[in-house]
Amino acid sequence: MKRNTEQASFSMLSNALTRKGVNVTIAGGSSYTNGKRIVIGVGPWDQMVCSLLHESAHLNHTNFSAIGNVMQQTSTALKNAINVLEDIRIDLRNIREFPGAIQSYQSSRRILVDIITKREFTNCLDDILYYVLLVGNLENGITAIKPALAGFDWVTLELDKLCLKYAQLAQTAKDTLEVRELAENLLLELAAMQQANQQEAEGEAEGEAEGEGDAEGDAEGDAEGDAEGDAEGDAEGDAEGDAEGDAEGDAEGDAEGKSNGNTSGKALSNSKGFNEIDLEQSFEDLDVGKLLEAHRYQQDMSNYSRVPEPIKVVPYTVQELLRGNPSNVFPAANLQVNGAVANAVKVMFRQRNMKLSGVTQFGELDEDRLVDAFLGNPGAKNIRRDIAANLSVGVLLDASGSMGYPWDDTYRSYVATKAAMAMTQALEKQSGVLTSLSLFGDFYLELKGFALKKTPSVLPYVELGGTSTGSAMMEMGSKLILQSSQKKVMFVITDGQPDVPQEVVGSLDWLAQHGVVVLPVIIGQVDVRFTGFKDLKVACIDHVNELPKQLMQLLKQHI
């Protein structure tokens, strides 16, 4: 399936994060990060890219432990100032760490432009902090934000310089704690600026009052002089007074317009200008992540409403689990079954390769044979093309309580674990095939990722509670769609009914839209109508010896 630009951007950034040990999950619900995992709420790809950029920047560069208590105890005004300056800082760090991300920032910022241009001015601190955020984006090189500046023509030159100053200081701040100090200083300088402007305005008002008193005295004196003087003197005096009065009035009017925080002399219909803004009042939560979430839920989410929320991930590594309980492991492989599955897969791929010829062939040339032939090595007369399968396969294994522990063949988990190992080990031997293997229940445990070429011979088995099949499928699917393979297949080995069958249906719909083929393998005799897989071709086995035949039937339809 051809990926659009936004999906390709999401995949590239996710893969870069994965290489750094960060787990990226796509699921229903909100986007967030806990420091080790990024969950992105499902939606349009441009929205998901925007959220991933923001959450990855926080994960990589925000010190949550240092700032957490501060954010809980501080005022909303200071919290918003911290959020805005921190977003400027971490975005620049992200762009410098991932230079290619600037293009994703440019394209995704149209969402932020849409948010800002549609909001109404509230004459509180939020109006100024939005402007700081815009200035910071421009300083970070994100020029796509420019259209949103049109609504800020009430910002004075003095205020603009102050906002620019703190946006630049945020760029160079070393950590989140320093950003907090900047936020406090920004609020103090804004208050001082507003107080100075108000004092200036009061001084001008007093000057006007004194001027009116002088004018009244002058008028009385003029009246006496007029009675004694001639008409020509009156005319000259009046003309001169009018000219001076007009000039003074114009100057005072201009000064008043500028002191009210408006370089154009008039405020927007819904903004009173800087001097009228309540700097202690804040109505919105100015965290870019929350703004994006609010915007996402204003869109048509009907296509994503059934996608389940993320599954919890086991907080231990495979090695830690093996050290903690070395007796709870997968049973030894059934060599006969493994051999049968491997032969079946090998025959299937050989048949597939024979169908490919000429320009329709895809795969990798054997570079060693090419070099030998070019150098005249007589042992390399024939240059052959090894056809790569260009396939990614994820195996998802039910480890819920009903499966039991794989101690002997009376337990379903015994059959399931042997089936999972046989499939994974057979497929990973084929050229161009990537495999992954995970357990799921109420939690999710990845035993082997796509980056690992060979499945370890010893794997831990952990009973994981309930059967959150739909959420587990989205977790595995999040990894599958990041692979560049042409075909993506997910095997779900389970003993039947999930906790919420509708979540399975929702996951199937989303995965199918993104080119992931789901192949269920049911252990035991189960009514498929209650599994969520009723519209799919399902393989049912009671014993692992039945796997090769069932596997062949499933694979031939999709590979």
MOVEN-V253555 format. One line per field, one symbol per residue. ss: DSSP state (h for helix, s for strand, l for the rest). phi: phi as a letter, one per 30 degrees, with the letter a starting at -180 (. if undefined). A space follows every 10 residues. Layout:
# MOVEN-V253555
ss->???
phi->???
This chain:
# MOVEN-V253555
ss->llllhhhhhh hhhhhhhhhl llssssssll lsslllssss slllhhhhhh hhhhhhhhhh hllhhhhhhh hhhllhhhhh hhhhhhhhhh hhhhhhhlll hhhhhhhhhh hhhhhhhhll lllshhhhhh hhhhhhhhhl llhhhhhhhh hhllllhhhh hhhhhhhhhh hhlllhhhhh hhhhhhhhhh hhhhhhhhhh hhhhhhhhhh hhhhhhhhhh hhhhhhhhll hhhhhhhhhh hhhhhhhhhh hhhhhhhhhl llllllllll lllhhhlsll lllllllhhh hhhhhhhlll llllllllsl lssllllhhh hhhhllllsl llllhhhhhh hhhhhhhhhh hhhhhllhhh lllsslhhhh hhhhlllhhh llllssllll ssssssssll hhhlllllll lhhhhhhhhh hhhhhhhhll llssssssss llssssssll llllllllls llllllllhh hhhhhhhhhh llllllssss ssssllllll hhhhhhhhhh hhhllsssss sssllllhhh llllllllss sllhhhhhhh hhhhhhhhl
phi->.dcddddddd dddddddddc jcccbcadjd dabcjbbccc ddleddddde ddeddddddd bccdddcedd ddcddddded ddeddddddd dddddddbed dedddedddd dddddddcdc dchbeeeddd dedddddddd jcdddeedde dcdddddddd ddddeddddd ecddaddddd dddddddddd dddddddddd dddddddddd dddddddddd dddddddddc dddddddddd dddddddddd dddddddddd ibddibdddc bdjedcdddc cbcccdceed dddddddddd cddcdcdddd ddcddbdedd ddddbdddbd dedddddedd dddddddddd dddddcahdd dblcdddddd dddddidddb dccccddddh bcbccccdbd dddicddadd cddddddddd dddddddddd diccbbbbcb adbbbdcbcd dddbdedbbd cbdcidbddd dddddddedd ddddedcbbb cccbckdddb eddddddedd dddcicccbd bccjcbdddc cjcdccdccc bcbddddedd dedddddbc
